[in-house]
């Protein structure tokens, strides 16, 4: 039942238009075949193989790969950690190939987790290396180094040369990016030796080129040229067009730095000739641009502009925005060098236009990937919930069998005990129903809070500069991770709840241009790490205080949060010096906003369920309008009372 329901779910995720294509018919026929397979590890491996073979189809249609999703569901049911590692590793590689590095690192970290569960050092080394590459592409070099170093230790432990070489080469590239050229050369030489011992010519060519880059960074141009030529010789034997283009471009750059313009031009023209055989035309556009810059350095402006324009034409055809930004910048520099300042300014304006477009795309992609991470976690939780329900049904069936057998031998005892059992079962069922309702309400808080925050980020990006927006997005990503982690549990420690609350308040302060301050006070008798409360229970009242009280206040606002404990009852008082509820309602009515806050509505429902589950009247919320002696509103006080759990 679980497999059929989930397979139906993933089939519906494909667009209707796909159904009528020949490829779609093949895909659905293959998916139907999956239903006939027994739910074992062989099925998982078959699904992964089919997912790889048909990945181009789903990439083309921008749809999720249902073979991988079914493999995840089956692997979780079987607790087949090797299968989960393989799926998430493949998903990470797929996302990285599409430059979605944030999502790639998310998937590869899951692969790391399941490789650790499987206790397989080789799988773990592969996952760690892949995660390191993802973070290196995000320019998080310190984090990348940590993953590659762990991968190197494990690969050496199991004597896996392939992963040893990947880890050493990656560490060398990190040091190259950090301008630690001597350390980089040492690592590239070590990787080169291993690649030669294992007769991996392509790996040797890559490391030879990397050594050249490091020597060029040190200013040792002759040595750099020597290694570029060694790499070139290997690529010529391999007839590797991409490798040849990279080497020719590197040689052209090195000779340009030596001011040997004739040799530089010779190699750049060779790169241009080879690039015509490479499918990715960005390298051809890069070669034209490099030749144009070289002519410009020699004062031959007509030739320079001819080649730069060729780069622009190719980049416009293929929409290479980064290349267009650099090409127009080079064109502006050439016009300026020739004294044509008006044309130079016009070209620079176009360069800046593409730069702004790239920044907008980067921000939008980061937002999309952050939201996608939430969807990934949500679907994983959905699969686990379906599996949990199935196991619960099996347990109930076994328990009922035991009861029926027991009835035959102990009729009298069960007649008396049955009364207490039925009563206990009803209470447990009611409690379990309430807990599921509570879990559902907690799940509603996630999309409500996330979509509100995404809307805030959108407005913030459009109204602030890119650097501030990037800082805001980083903090938001951290908050999202905390929210997704915390809301998996019925109770979390008070310090985790307050930590996420502080981060949320910092983001709101930043978005509201610091129109308010806040203070969080916790009684000394409370051990924040041992006291446990429901997650995301305080945040809606804090949000309400900010957006209905403090935002409309003239002058500096103040939000105070006081937490105290008496016995097993925790009291949280949220006080603001805003405009008061009456004035806030008037403002909402003027704007035509009459609906209640979803966050407040859901939280009230959660508190009501907590009261029922714990069979207590102590869980409640009281809201008081604050006034001065003249009866003028001076703010609002929310008193939140909750039963508290303790770890010990």
C-alpha positions in Angstrom: 0.0 0.0 0.0 2.8 2.4 0.9 4.6 1.7 -2.4 1.5 2.1 -4.5 0.5 5.4 -2.8 3.9 6.9 -3.0 4.4 5.8 -6.7 1.0 7.5 -7.5 2.2 10.6 -5.7 5.4 10.9 -7.7 3.7 10.1 -11.0 1.3 13.0 -10.5 4.3 15.3 -10.0 5.1 15.1 -13.7 3.3 17.6 -16.1 0.3 16.5 -18.1 2.0 17.4 -21.3 4.7 14.8 -20.7 2.2 12.0 -20.8 1.7 12.2 -24.6 5.4 12.0 -25.5 7.2 8.8 -26.5 9.8 9.3 -23.7 7.0 9.6 -21.2 5.4 6.4 -22.3 8.7 4.6 -21.8 9.2 6.2 -18.4 5.7 5.2 -17.1 6.0 1.7 -18.5 9.3 1.3 -16.6 7.7 2.7 -13.4 4.8 0.2 -13.8 7.4 -2.5 -13.9 8.8 -1.3 -10.6 5.5 -2.2 -8.9 5.9 -5.8 -9.8 9.3 -6.1 -8.1 9.6 -7.5 -4.6 10.5 -4.7 -2.1 14.1 -5.8 -1.4 17.6 -4.4 -1.9 17.7 -5.7 -5.5 14.7 -3.4 -6.3 16.5 -0.4 -4.8 19.6 -1.1 -6.9 17.4 -1.5 -10.0 15.6 1.8 -9.3 18.9 3.6 -8.9 20.2 2.2 -12.2 17.0 3.2 -14.0 17.1 6.6 -12.4 20.6 7.2 -13.7 19.7 6.0 -17.2 16.7 8.3 -17.4 18.0 11.3 -15.5 18.4 13.3 -18.8 14.6 13.0 -19.4 13.7 14.4 -15.9 16.4 17.1 -16.2 15.0 18.2 -19.6 11.4 18.4 -18.2 12.6 20.0 -14.9 10.8 17.2 -12.9 11.9 15.2 -10.0 13.3 11.7 -10.7 10.6 9.3 -9.5 13.0 6.3 -9.7 15.2 8.0 -7.1 12.2 9.0 -4.9 10.9 5.4 -5.0 14.4 4.1 -4.2 14.5 6.4 -1.1 11.0 5.2 0.1 11.9 1.5 -0.3 15.4 2.0 1.3 13.9 3.7 4.3 11.3 0.9 4.7 14.2 -1.7 4.5 16.6 0.5 6.5 19.0 -0.1 3.6 21.6 2.6 4.3 23.7 1.7 1.3 20.8 2.3 -1.0 20.1 5.7 0.7 23.7 6.7 0.3 23.7 5.8 -3.4 20.5 7.7 -4.2 21.5 10.9 -2.3 25.0 10.8 -3.8 23.6 10.6 -7.3 21.1 13.4 -6.6 23.9 15.6 -5.3 26.0 15.0 -8.4 23.0 15.9 -10.6 22.4 19.1 -8.7 26.1 20.1 -8.9 26.2 19.5 -12.6 23.4 22.1 -12.9 25.4 24.5 -10.6 22.8 24.2 -7.8 25.6 23.9 -5.2 23.5 24.6 -2.1 21.1 21.7 -3.0 24.1 19.5 -4.0 25.7 20.0 -0.5 22.4 19.2 1.2 22.0 15.9 -0.7 25.7 14.9 -0.3 25.5 15.6 3.5 22.6 13.1 3.6 24.8 10.7 1.7 27.5 11.2 4.4 24.9 10.5 7.1 23.8 7.2 5.5 27.4 6.1 4.7 28.1 6.5 8.4 25.0 4.5 9.3 26.2 1.7 6.9 29.7 1.9 8.5 31.3 1.8 5.1 34.5 3.8 5.0 34.8 3.8 1.2 31.3 5.1 0.7 31.9 7.7 3.4 35.1 8.8 1.6 33.2 9.3 -1.6 30.4 11.3 0.1 32.9 13.5 2.0 34.9 14.3 -1.2 31.7 15.2 -3.1 30.5 17.4 -0.2 33.9 19.1 -0.1 33.6 19.8 -3.9 30.2 21.3 -3.3 31.4 23.7 -0.6 34.5 24.6 -2.7 32.2 25.7 -5.5 30.3 27.8 -3.0 33.8 29.3 -2.0 33.4 28.0 1.6 37.0 26.9 1.6 37.5 26.1 5.3 34.4 23.9 5.3 35.5 22.2 2.1 39.0 21.6 3.5 37.5 19.8 6.5 35.5 17.4 4.3 38.4 16.6 2.0 40.8 16.0 4.9 38.4 13.5 6.5 37.9 11.9 3.1 41.7 11.6 2.7 42.1 9.9 6.1 39.4 7.3 5.2 40.7 6.7 1.7 44.2 6.1 3.0 42.7 3.7 5.6 41.0 1.6 3.0 43.8 2.2 0.4 41.4 3.6 -2.3 43.7 5.5 -4.7 40.9 7.2 -6.6 39.6 9.0 -3.6 43.1 9.7 -2.2 43.9 11.5 -5.5 40.6 13.4 -5.5 41.1 14.5 -1.9 44.7 15.6 -2.4 44.0 17.4 -5.6 41.0 19.2 -4.0 43.1 20.2 -1.0 45.7 21.6 -3.4 43.0 23.6 -5.2 41.8 25.0 -1.9 45.3 26.1 -1.1 45.6 27.5 -4.7 42.5 29.6 -4.1 43.9 30.8 -0.7 47.2 31.8 -2.5 49.2 29.2 -0.5 51.1 28.3 -3.6 54.0 26.3 -2.1 51.5 24.0 -0.1 49.4 23.7 -3.2 52.4 22.5 -5.3 53.3 19.9 -2.7 49.8 18.4 -2.8 49.6 18.6 -6.6 53.0 16.8 -6.9 51.8 14.1 -4.5 48.6 13.6 -6.5 50.6 13.6 -9.8 52.8 10.8 -8.5 49.8 8.6 -7.6 48.0 9.3 -10.9 51.2 8.3 -12.8 51.6 5.1 -10.7 48.0 4.2 -11.6 48.4 5.2 -15.3 45.7 7.8 -15.1 46.9 10.1 -17.9 43.9 12.5 -17.6 44.5 12.9 -13.8 48.2 13.5 -14.5 47.4 16.2 -17.1 45.1 18.0 -14.6 47.7 18.0 -11.8 50.5 19.2 -14.2 48.3 22.1 -15.2 47.5 22.9 -11.6 51.2 23.0 -10.7 51.6 25.5 -13.5 48.9 27.7 -12.0 50.6 27.7 -8.7 54.0 28.6 -10.2 52.3 31.4 -12.1 50.8 32.6 -8.8 54.4 32.7 -7.4 55.5 34.8 -10.3 57.8 31.9 -11.6 56.5 32.2 -15.2 59.1 30.0 -16.9 58.3 27.1 -14.5 54.6 27.7 -15.1 55.1 27.6 -18.9 57.1 24.4 -18.5 54.3 22.6 -16.6 51.6 24.0 -18.9 53.5 22.4 -21.8 53.9 19.1 -20.0 50.1 19.1 -19.4 49.6 20.0 -23.1 51.7 17.1 -24.3 49.6 14.6 -22.3 46.3 16.1 -23.6 47.7 15.9 -27.1 48.2 12.2 -26.7 44.7 11.8 -25.2 43.3 14.1 -28.0 41.3 15.8 -25.3 39.9 19.0 -26.9 38.9 20.6 -23.6 42.2 19.9 -22.0 44.0 21.3 -25.0 41.9 24.5 -24.9 42.7 25.0 -21.2 46.4 24.5 -21.7 46.6 26.9 -24.7 44.7 29.6 -22.8 47.0 29.1 -19.8 50.1 29.4 -22.0 48.6 32.5 -23.6 48.0 34.1 -20.2 51.5 33.3 -19.0 53.2 34.7 -22.1 51.0 37.8 -21.9 52.3 38.2 -18.3 55.8 37.9 -19.6 54.9 40.6 -22.2 55.8 38.1 -25.0 52.7 39.1 -26.9 53.6 37.2 -30.1 53.8 33.9 -28.3 50.7 34.7 -26.3 48.8 35.5 -29.4 50.0 32.3 -31.1 48.7 30.1 -28.2 45.4 32.0 -27.9 44.7 31.4 -31.6 45.4 27.7 -31.1 42.9 27.7 -28.1 40.4 29.4 -30.4 40.8 26.7 -33.1 40.5 23.9 -30.6 37.4 25.5 -28.8 35.5 25.3 -32.1 35.4 21.5 -31.4 34.1 21.8 -27.8 30.4 21.8 -27.3 30.4 24.4 -24.6 30.9 27.6 -26.5 31.8 29.6 -23.4 35.4 28.6 -24.0 35.4 29.9 -27.5 33.9 33.3 -26.3 36.7 33.4 -23.6 39.4 32.9 -26.3 38.1 35.7 -28.4 38.0 38.0 -25.3 41.6 37.1 -24.4 42.8 37.8 -27.9 41.0 41.1 -27.9 42.6 42.1 -24.6 46.0 41.2 -25.9 45.6 43.4 -29.0 44.3 46.2 -26.8 47.5 46.0 -24.7 49.5 46.6 -27.9 47.4 49.6 -28.9 45.8 47.8 -31.9 42.3 49.0 -31.1 40.6 47.9 -34.3 41.8 44.3 -33.9 41.0 44.4 -30.2 37.4 45.5 -30.8 36.9 43.0 -33.6 37.7 40.1 -31.3 35.9 41.5 -28.2 32.8 42.0 -30.4 33.1 38.4 -31.6 33.1 37.3 -27.9 30.0 39.5 -27.3 28.1 38.1 -30.3 28.8 34.5 -29.2 27.9 35.3 -25.6 24.6 37.0 -26.6 23.7 34.0 -28.7 24.3 31.6 -25.8 23.4 34.0 -23.0 26.8 33.9 -21.2 26.0 36.8 -18.9 29.3 36.6 -17.0 31.3 36.6 -20.2 29.2 39.6 -21.4 30.0 41.5 -18.3 33.8 41.0 -18.8 33.6 41.6 -22.5 31.9 45.0 -22.2 34.3 45.9 -19.4 37.3 45.1 -21.7 35.6 47.1 -24.5 35.2 50.1 -22.2 38.9 49.9 -21.2 39.9 49.8 -24.9 37.7 52.9 -25.7 39.2 54.7 -22.7 42.8 53.9 -23.8 42.0 55.4 -27.2 40.5 58.5 -25.7 36.9 57.6 -26.7 35.4 58.4 -23.3 31.7 58.5 -24.3 31.8 55.1 -25.9 33.8 53.8 -22.9 31.1 55.0 -20.6 28.4 53.4 -22.7 30.2 50.0 -22.7 30.8 50.2 -18.9 27.1 50.8 -18.3 26.3 47.6 -20.2 28.9 45.7 -18.2 27.3 47.0 -14.9 23.9 46.0 -16.3 25.0 42.4 -16.7 26.7 42.5 -13.3 23.4 43.5 -11.6 21.6 40.9 -13.6 24.0 38.2 -12.3 23.6 39.3 -8.7 19.8 39.2 -9.1 20.0 35.7 -10.5 22.4 34.5 -7.7 20.0 35.8 -5.1 17.0 34.3 -6.7 18.8 30.9 -7.1 19.8 30.9 -3.5 16.2 31.6 -2.4 14.9 28.8 -4.7 17.4 26.3 -3.4 16.7 27.2 0.2 13.0 26.6 -0.4 13.8 23.4 -2.3 15.8 22.1 0.8 12.6 22.6 2.8 10.6 20.6 0.3 13.2 17.8 0.3 13.0 17.6 4.1 9.2 17.8 4.0 9.0 14.9 1.5 11.4 12.8 3.5 9.3 13.3 6.6 6.2 12.4 4.6 7.8 9.1 3.5 8.8 8.4 7.2 5.3 9.1 8.4 3.8 6.7 5.8 6.2 4.1 6.9 5.5 4.7 10.5 1.7 4.3 9.9 2.3 1.0 8.1 4.4 -0.3 11.0 1.8 0.9 13.5 -0.8 -1.1 11.6 1.3 -4.2 11.6 1.9 -3.9 15.3 -1.8 -3.5 16.0 -2.5 -6.6 13.9 0.0 -8.7 15.9 -1.4 -7.3 19.2 -5.0 -8.2 18.2 -3.9 -11.8 17.4 -2.3 -12.1 20.9 -5.5 -10.8 22.5 -7.7 -13.3 20.5 -5.5 -16.3 21.6 -5.5 -15.0 25.2 -9.3 -14.9 25.2 -9.5 -18.7 24.6 -7.5 -19.5 27.8 -8.3 -16.6 30.1 -11.9 -15.7 29.4 -12.8 -14.8 33.0 -9.6 -12.8 33.5 -10.0 -10.9 30.3 -13.6 -10.2 31.0 -12.5 -8.2 34.0 -9.3 -6.9 32.5 -11.0 -6.2 29.2 -12.9 -3.3 30.8 -9.7 -1.7 31.9 -7.9 -2.4 28.6 -10.7 -0.9 26.5 -10.8 2.2 28.7 -7.0 2.5 28.5 -7.0 1.9 24.7 -9.6 4.6 24.2 -7.5 7.0 26.3 -4.4 6.1 24.4 -6.1 6.4 21.0 -7.5 9.8 22.0 -4.1 10.9 23.2 -2.4 9.6 20.0 -5.0 11.5 17.9 -4.4 14.7 19.8 -0.6 14.2 19.4 -1.1 13.8 15.6 -3.2 16.9 15.5 -0.5 18.7 17.4 2.1 17.4 14.9 0.0 18.6 12.0 -0.3 22.1 13.6 3.4 22.2 14.1 3.9 21.3 10.5 1.6 24.2 9.4 3.9 26.6 11.2 6.8 25.7 9.0 5.4 26.9 5.6 3.6 29.8 7.2 6.8 31.1 8.8 9.0 30.3 5.8 6.8 32.0 3.2 6.4 35.0 5.4 10.2 35.2 5.8 10.8 34.6 2.0 8.4 37.5 1.3 10.4 39.6 3.8 13.7 38.7 2.1 12.2 39.6 -1.4 11.3 43.1 -0.1 14.6 43.5 1.7 16.6 42.5 -1.4 14.8 45.1 -3.5 15.1 47.9 -0.9 18.7 47.3 0.2 22.1 46.8 -1.3 23.4 43.4 -2.4 25.9 43.0 0.5 23.2 43.6 3.2 20.8 41.3 1.3 23.4 38.5 1.2 24.0 38.9 5.0 20.2 38.8 5.6 20.0 35.7 3.4 22.8 33.9 5.3 21.1 34.6 8.6 17.8 33.5 7.2 19.3 30.2 5.9 20.7 29.5 9.4 17.3 30.2 11.0 15.6 27.9 8.5 17.9 25.1 9.4 17.2 25.6 13.1 13.4 25.7 12.5 13.4 22.6 10.3 15.6 20.8 13.0 13.6 21.9 16.0 10.1 21.3 14.7 10.7 17.6 14.2 10.4 17.2 18.0 7.4 17.6 20.3 9.7 19.3 22.9 13.1 21.1 22.5 15.4 22.7 25.1 14.6 26.2 26.1 18.0 27.4 25.0 17.4 26.2 21.4 14.0 28.0 21.3 15.5 31.2 22.6 18.5 30.9 20.2 16.1 30.7 17.2 14.0 33.5 18.7 17.1 35.8 19.0 18.1 35.1 15.4 14.5 35.8 14.2 14.5 39.1 16.2 17.9 40.1 14.7 16.4 39.6 11.2 13.3 41.6 11.9 15.4 44.4 13.4 17.5 44.5 10.3 14.5 44.5 8.0 12.7 47.2 10.1 15.8 49.5 10.1 16.4 49.0 13.8 13.1 50.8 14.8 13.0 48.7 18.0 15.3 47.0 20.6 14.6 43.8 22.4 15.6 42.2 25.7 15.3 38.5 26.7 15.5 37.8 30.4 15.6 34.2 31.9 15.3 33.5 35.6 18.5 32.3 37.2 16.9 29.2 38.6 16.1 27.9 35.1 18.6 25.5 33.4 18.0 26.4 29.8 19.5 23.1 28.5 17.3 20.9 30.7 14.0 22.7 30.5 12.0 21.5 27.4 9.1 23.4 25.7 7.2 23.0 22.5 9.1 24.5 19.5 8.0 27.7 17.8 5.5 28.5 20.6 6.7 32.0 21.5 7.6 33.3 18.0 4.0 34.1 16.8 3.4 36.4 19.8 6.7 38.1 19.2 5.9 38.5 15.5 2.5 39.9 16.4 4.0 42.4 18.8 6.4 43.7 16.1 4.0 44.0 13.2 0.9 45.1 15.0 2.5 47.1 17.8 6.0 48.4 17.2 6.1 48.9 13.5 3.4 51.6 13.7 4.9 53.3 16.7 6.6 56.7 16.4 9.9 56.7 18.2 12.1 53.8 19.4 10.2 50.6 20.2 11.1 48.1 23.0 10.2 44.4 23.1 10.8 42.5 26.4 10.6 38.8 26.9 10.8 37.5 30.5 10.9 33.7 31.2 10.3 32.3 34.7 9.7 28.9 36.2 7.6 27.7 39.1 7.6 23.9 39.7 6.8 22.3 36.3 5.1 25.4 34.9 6.9 27.9 32.7 5.7 31.5 32.3 6.8 33.6 29.4 5.8 37.3 29.3 6.1 39.2 26.0 5.7 42.9 26.5 5.9 45.7 23.9 5.5 49.5 24.1 3.7 49.7 20.8 0.4 51.3 19.8 -1.9 48.8 21.5 -4.4 46.3 20.1 -7.2 48.8 19.6 -5.1 51.1 17.4 -3.7 48.1 15.5 -7.3 46.9 14.7 -8.2 50.4 13.4 -5.1 50.4 11.1 -6.0 46.9 9.8 -9.6 47.9 9.1 -8.4 51.0 7.2 -6.3 48.7 5.1 -9.2 46.3 4.6 -7.4 43.5 6.5 -9.9 41.7 8.6 -8.5 38.2 8.7 -6.7 36.8 11.8 -3.0 36.0 11.8 -2.5 32.3 10.8 0.4 32.0 13.2 -1.7 33.2 16.2 -4.6 30.9 15.1 -2.4 27.8 14.8 -0.5 28.6 18.1 -3.8 28.9 20.0 -4.8 25.5 18.6 -1.5 24.0 19.7 -1.9 25.3 23.2 -5.4 23.9 23.4 -4.1 20.5 22.4 -1.2 20.7 24.9 -3.8 21.4 27.6 -5.8 18.3 26.5 -2.9 15.9 26.1 -1.5 16.9 29.6 -4.9 17.0 31.1 -4.1 20.3 32.8 -5.6 23.8 32.9 -2.2 25.4 33.4 -1.5 25.8 29.6 -3.1 29.1 28.6 -2.5 32.6 27.1 -3.6 35.9 28.5 -3.3 39.2 26.6 -3.5 42.5 28.5 -3.7 46.0 27.0 -1.3 48.3 28.9 -2.4 51.9 29.6 -1.1 54.9 31.5 -3.0 56.9 34.2 -4.7 58.9 31.5 -6.0 55.8 29.8 -3.7 56.1 26.8 -2.5 52.8 25.3 1.2 52.1 26.2 1.5 48.7 24.6 0.5 45.1 25.1 1.4 42.2 27.4 1.1 38.5 26.5 1.4 36.0 29.3 2.0 32.5 28.0 1.8 29.7 30.6 3.0 26.2 29.6 3.7 22.8 31.3 7.5 22.1 31.0 9.4 18.8 30.6 12.9 18.1 31.9 15.6 16.0 30.3 16.7 14.6 33.7 
